[in-house]
Amino acid sequence: MKNNNNKKTFNSTQEKFMRKILALALIALAVTGAEAKTSEDQSKTNPNKPVFTVVKKNPITSIKDQNKSGTCWDYSTLSFFESEILKATGKTYDLCEMFVANKTYMDRAIMAVRMHGDVSFSEGGSAYDPLYCIQHYGICPENAMPLPGSLYGDSLANFNEFFKVMTPYVEGVAKSTSKKLSPAWKNGLQGIIDAYLGKCPENFTYEGKNYTPKTFAASLGLDWKNYVSFTSYTHHPMWTQFAVEVQDNWRWPMSWNVPMEDLCKIIDNAIMNGYTVAWGGDVTEDGFTRSGLGIAYDVKKVRSMAGTDADHWFKLSKDEKKEKYDSLGVNAPEITPTQEMRQEAFDDWETTDDHGMQIFGIAKDQNGKEYYMVKNSWGKYGDYDGIWYMTKNFVAYKTMDFMVNKNAVPKDIRKKLGI
């Protein structure tokens, strides 16, 4: 009796257990089916949502956050050089943006004073500034200086107070009525810069070896003379060099002027051969979304697709228009830019020089349209954790200039330019 009862109890418990397992399995199946149906329904109801397939992607270093500082030129170009080092040596480095900012802001202040304030003094810069800094002063790793923001109690760079202190100082010297300046102003300014960014080291130890900034730059395995810049505007002759006339190009480095169709040809050749690009251009356009896309919207067609007539369209707020733009996603109609359109947008201030990023790959959406994969410096922001996808039309239209390794340039273009 006792053994039989134990057996019956065991069988009953086993049956209950199996029924629970079966019930849980059915629930899981139902949930999975519901999720699949939801996903399928979403894909049907929202065919505008991007689905990207990578064509070619080159290695990049970690996503950084410039935070409240106008240092995109610094972050994007050092990221570009980090990829260059990775390609050349296989080694991963985290180069110090604040070293570059420290040296660059002093140089820019000296230029502003030399020109009696007729050269702007601001947070911005160009891809040439980090290159100039490395060539003339060297570079150090991130951990050789205080981390951004740490000297004034922030966890990331925040230049609000820094530039409110520094700008009137520089302007006061630049607009001085003195007949002769003493060298003291430079010492005072360097003190301000060092207080907010940290003092640049003269020596430091990295992986057990002692370096100066110059010897460290020389150890990174790159030829710093290999870098060239490209642009495309008709107010200068094609296939010649000129300094792009924007305020943050204050050192006046030269860029090669090539036809618009060659801009993407150079970028494509670089990406497909394992190189990346330090890109500068306009992201104030409606087509540069905060979710992670860059599309050269055809506004008239967008308005039509959004089901909004002209009268209604002009009554919409900027945010409402933006929402209608963005809702079209990868199916938003684009303009086909021309050389004339590029020039007109530059001349009438529609295209502005306001952001630097790193182009490192090519991807296609579900419609077969190609995009450049772009590393931003806003932290892991947007739908793609800090990565943007900009269409080739957007890049052709809104590129101000870009820097690339000359070995990444197509051979026919290199031959024509003699580089």
C-alpha positions in Angstrom: 0.0 0.0 0.0 2.6 2.5 0.9 4.7 1.8 -2.2 1.6 2.0 -4.4 0.6 5.3 -2.9 4.0 6.8 -3.4 3.9 5.7 -7.1 0.5 7.2 -7.5 1.6 10.5 -5.9 4.7 10.5 -8.1 2.7 9.9 -11.3 0.2 12.6 -10.3 3.0 15.1 -9.6 4.7 14.2 -12.9 1.5 14.7 -14.8 0.9 18.1 -13.2 4.5 19.1 -14.0 4.1 18.0 -17.7 0.8 19.9 -17.9 2.5 23.1 -16.7 5.4 22.7 -19.2 2.9 22.2 -22.0 0.9 25.2 -20.9 4.1 27.4 -20.7 5.1 26.1 -24.1 1.8 27.0 -25.6 1.9 30.5 -24.0 5.5 31.0 -25.4 4.4 29.9 -28.8 1.4 32.3 -28.7 3.6 35.2 -27.6 6.2 34.4 -30.3 3.4 34.2 -32.9 2.0 37.5 -31.6 5.4 39.2 -31.8 6.0 37.8 -35.3 2.6 39.0 -36.3 3.3 42.4 -34.7 6.6 42.7 -36.5 5.0 41.6 -39.8 2.2 44.1 -39.3 4.7 46.9 -38.5 6.7 46.1 -41.6 3.5 46.3 -43.6 2.2 49.5 -41.9 5.6 51.2 -41.8 7.5 50.3 -45.0 9.5 53.6 -44.5 11.5 52.2 -41.6 15.1 51.6 -42.8 16.5 48.1 -43.1 20.2 48.3 -43.8 22.5 45.8 -45.3 26.3 46.5 -45.0 28.2 46.6 -48.3 31.6 47.4 -46.8 32.5 48.5 -43.3 36.0 49.4 -42.1 37.1 49.3 -38.5 36.6 52.3 -36.2 37.4 53.0 -32.6 34.8 53.5 -29.8 32.1 56.1 -30.0 32.9 59.3 -28.1 30.8 62.1 -26.9 31.9 65.7 -27.5 29.0 66.8 -25.3 28.7 70.6 -24.9 31.8 71.5 -26.8 32.2 72.7 -30.4 34.9 70.1 -31.0 33.4 67.8 -33.7 36.5 68.7 -35.9 38.7 67.4 -33.2 36.8 64.2 -32.3 36.1 63.2 -35.9 39.6 63.8 -37.2 41.3 61.9 -34.3 38.9 59.1 -34.9 39.9 59.1 -38.5 43.6 58.9 -37.5 42.8 56.1 -35.1 41.3 54.1 -38.0 44.4 55.0 -40.1 46.7 53.6 -37.3 44.5 50.5 -37.0 44.7 49.9 -40.7 48.5 50.5 -40.8 49.5 48.7 -37.6 46.6 46.7 -36.2 46.9 48.6 -33.0 44.0 50.5 -31.3 44.7 53.9 -29.7 42.6 56.5 -27.9 44.2 59.8 -28.9 43.6 62.9 -26.7 41.2 65.4 -28.0 41.9 67.9 -25.3 45.6 68.0 -26.2 44.6 69.1 -29.7 42.1 71.6 -28.3 44.7 73.1 -26.0 47.2 73.7 -28.7 44.7 74.8 -31.3 42.9 77.4 -29.2 46.2 79.0 -28.3 47.2 79.1 -31.9 43.8 80.5 -32.9 44.0 83.2 -30.3 47.4 84.2 -31.5 46.0 84.5 -35.1 43.0 86.6 -33.9 45.4 89.0 -32.1 47.8 89.2 -35.0 44.8 90.1 -37.2 43.5 92.6 -34.6 40.3 90.6 -34.2 39.5 90.3 -37.9 39.8 86.5 -37.7 37.1 84.8 -35.7 37.9 83.2 -32.4 35.5 80.3 -31.6 35.2 76.6 -30.6 35.1 75.3 -34.2 37.9 74.2 -36.4 38.7 72.0 -39.4 40.1 68.5 -40.0 43.4 70.3 -40.7 43.8 71.5 -37.1 44.4 68.1 -35.6 46.8 67.2 -38.4 48.7 70.5 -37.9 48.8 69.9 -34.2 50.3 66.4 -34.6 52.8 67.6 -37.2 54.0 70.5 -35.1 53.4 69.6 -31.4 52.8 65.8 -31.4 50.0 64.0 -29.6 49.4 62.0 -26.5 47.0 59.2 -25.5 43.7 60.1 -23.7 45.0 59.0 -20.3 48.0 61.4 -20.4 45.8 64.4 -19.6 42.8 64.9 -17.3 39.6 63.5 -18.8 37.2 66.0 -20.5 35.2 67.9 -18.0 36.9 66.5 -15.0 38.7 69.8 -14.0 35.5 71.7 -13.5 33.3 68.9 -12.0 31.7 67.6 -15.2 31.8 64.0 -16.6 32.2 65.2 -20.2 33.5 68.3 -22.0 31.4 71.4 -21.4 32.8 74.6 -22.9 30.0 77.0 -21.8 31.9 78.7 -19.0 35.3 78.1 -20.6 34.6 80.1 -23.7 32.7 82.8 -21.7 35.9 83.3 -19.8 38.3 83.0 -22.7 36.5 84.8 -25.6 36.4 88.3 -24.0 40.0 87.9 -22.9 41.1 87.2 -26.5 38.9 89.9 -27.9 40.2 92.4 -25.3 43.8 91.8 -26.4 42.9 91.7 -30.1 41.1 95.0 -30.0 43.5 96.7 -27.6 44.6 100.3 -28.4 48.1 99.6 -27.1 50.9 100.5 -29.4 52.8 97.4 -28.3 51.7 94.1 -26.7 53.7 92.4 -23.9 54.1 88.6 -24.0 52.2 88.4 -20.7 48.8 87.9 -22.4 49.8 84.6 -23.8 50.8 83.3 -20.4 47.5 84.5 -19.0 45.5 82.8 -21.8 47.5 79.6 -21.4 46.6 79.5 -17.8 42.9 79.7 -18.6 43.2 77.0 -21.2 45.2 74.7 -18.9 42.7 75.3 -16.0 39.8 74.0 -18.1 41.4 71.4 -20.4 44.5 70.4 -18.5 48.2 71.1 -19.1 49.7 69.3 -22.1 52.4 66.9 -20.9 56.0 67.3 -21.9 56.7 63.6 -21.1 54.5 60.7 -20.3 54.6 56.9 -20.0 52.6 54.7 -22.3 52.6 50.9 -22.1 55.8 51.0 -20.1 57.7 53.3 -22.4 58.5 57.0 -21.9 57.5 59.5 -24.7 57.3 63.1 -25.5 54.2 64.1 -27.6 56.4 64.3 -30.7 58.1 60.9 -30.2 54.7 59.4 -29.5 53.3 60.8 -32.8 56.3 59.4 -34.6 55.7 56.0 -33.1 52.2 55.6 -34.4 53.2 54.2 -37.8 51.7 56.9 -40.1 53.3 59.3 -42.6 51.7 62.6 -41.6 52.4 64.0 -45.1 50.0 61.5 -46.7 46.8 63.5 -46.0 44.9 65.6 -48.6 41.7 67.5 -48.6 39.0 67.7 -51.4 36.1 70.1 -52.1 34.0 71.0 -55.2 33.0 74.6 -56.0 32.9 76.5 -59.2 34.1 79.9 -57.9 37.6 78.5 -58.3 39.0 76.5 -61.2 38.6 72.7 -61.1 41.8 70.6 -60.6 43.5 73.4 -58.6 43.8 74.0 -54.9 42.2 76.7 -52.8 41.4 77.5 -49.2 37.6 77.0 -48.6 36.3 80.3 -47.4 34.6 79.5 -44.1 35.4 81.0 -40.7 36.5 77.8 -39.0 39.0 77.2 -41.8 41.1 79.9 -40.1 44.5 78.3 -40.9 43.6 78.5 -44.6 44.8 75.0 -45.6 44.4 74.1 -49.3 41.8 71.7 -50.7 41.8 70.1 -54.2 38.9 71.3 -56.2 37.3 68.5 -58.2 34.0 68.0 -60.0 31.1 67.0 -57.8 30.8 63.5 -59.2 34.4 62.9 -58.1 33.6 63.6 -54.4 31.7 60.3 -54.0 34.1 58.5 -56.4 36.9 59.3 -54.0 35.0 58.3 -50.9 33.8 55.1 -52.5 37.3 54.2 -53.6 38.6 54.9 -50.1 35.9 52.8 -48.3 36.2 49.8 -50.7 40.0 49.8 -50.2 39.8 49.8 -46.4 40.2 53.5 -45.7 37.9 56.0 -43.9 37.3 59.7 -44.5 37.3 62.7 -42.2 34.2 64.5 -43.5 33.0 68.1 -42.9 29.7 69.5 -44.1 26.2 70.7 -43.4 23.9 68.9 -41.0 21.4 71.7 -40.4 19.3 70.5 -43.2 15.9 69.0 -42.5 17.1 65.8 -44.1 19.7 65.2 -41.4 17.5 63.6 -38.8 18.3 63.2 -35.1 17.3 59.5 -35.4 20.3 58.7 -37.6 19.6 59.5 -41.3 20.9 62.0 -43.8 18.6 62.5 -46.8 18.6 65.3 -49.4 14.8 65.8 -49.3 13.0 66.9 -52.4 10.6 69.3 -50.5 8.0 69.6 -53.2 7.6 65.8 -53.6 7.7 65.3 -49.8 4.8 67.7 -49.4 2.9 65.8 -52.0 3.6 62.4 -50.5 2.6 63.8 -47.1 -0.8 64.6 -48.4 -0.4 68.3 -47.7 -1.4 71.0 -50.1 0.7 74.2 -50.5 -1.6 76.4 -48.4 -1.7 73.9 -45.5 2.0 73.2 -45.8 3.0 76.8 -45.2 0.9 77.0 -42.1 2.7 74.1 -40.5 5.3 74.8 -37.8 8.9 73.8 -38.4 8.5 70.9 -36.1 5.4 69.7 -37.8 7.1 69.9 -41.2 10.0 68.0 -39.8 7.7 65.3 -38.5 6.2 64.9 -42.0 9.6 64.7 -43.5 10.9 62.1 -41.1 7.8 59.9 -41.3 8.7 59.1 -44.9 12.0 57.5 -43.8 13.9 55.6 -46.6 11.1 56.3 -49.0 11.4 60.1 -48.8 12.0 61.5 -52.3 15.4 63.1 -52.9 16.8 65.7 -55.1 19.5 64.9 -57.6 22.1 67.5 -56.8 24.1 69.3 -59.5 27.3 71.3 -59.5 25.2 74.4 -59.9 23.0 73.5 -56.9 26.1 72.9 -54.7 27.5 76.3 -55.6 24.3 78.2 -55.1 23.7 76.6 -51.7 27.3 77.6 -50.7 27.0 81.2 -52.0 23.6 81.9 -50.4 24.6 80.5 -47.0 22.2 77.6 -47.3 25.1 75.1 -47.0 26.9 75.8 -43.8 30.1 74.5 -42.3 28.8 73.1 -39.0 29.9 69.5 -38.3 32.7 67.0 -38.7 32.2 63.2 -38.7 34.0 60.1 -39.9 32.7 58.1 -42.9 33.7 54.5 -42.6 31.4 52.3 -44.6 28.7 51.8 -47.2 25.3 50.2 -46.7 22.1 49.7 -48.8 18.5 50.0 -47.6 15.6 47.7 -48.6 15.1 49.7 -51.8 18.7 49.3 -52.9 19.7 52.9 -52.3 23.3 53.3 -51.0 24.2 55.2 -47.9 27.5 56.1 -46.2 28.0 54.8 -42.7 29.1 57.7 -40.5 30.6 57.7 -37.0 29.3 60.7 -35.1 30.6 62.2 -31.8 27.4 62.7 -29.9 27.7 59.5 -27.8 25.5 56.5 -28.5 22.7 58.8 -29.7 20.0 58.1 -32.3 18.5 54.8 -33.6 21.9 53.3 -34.4 24.0 54.0 -31.3 25.9 56.9 -32.6 26.1 55.8 -36.3 24.4 57.8 -39.0 23.4 56.7 -42.5 23.7 59.5 -45.1 22.7 59.0 -48.7 25.2 59.6 -51.5 23.0 62.5 -52.8 23.1 64.1 -49.3 26.9 63.8 -49.2 27.4 65.0 -52.8 25.2 68.0 -52.1 26.2 69.0 -48.5 29.9 68.2 -48.3 32.0 71.2 -47.5 35.3 69.3 -47.7 36.9 66.1 -46.5 40.3 64.7 -45.6 41.6 61.3 -46.8 44.8 59.4 -47.2 46.2 60.2 -50.7 46.7 56.4 -51.2 42.9 56.0 -51.0 42.3 58.4 -54.0 41.6 56.7 -57.4 44.8 56.4 -59.5 43.4 58.5 -62.4 42.6 61.4 -60.1 45.9 61.1 -58.3 47.7 61.2 -61.7 45.7 64.2 -62.8 46.5 66.1 -59.6 50.1 64.9 -59.4 49.8 63.6 -55.9 
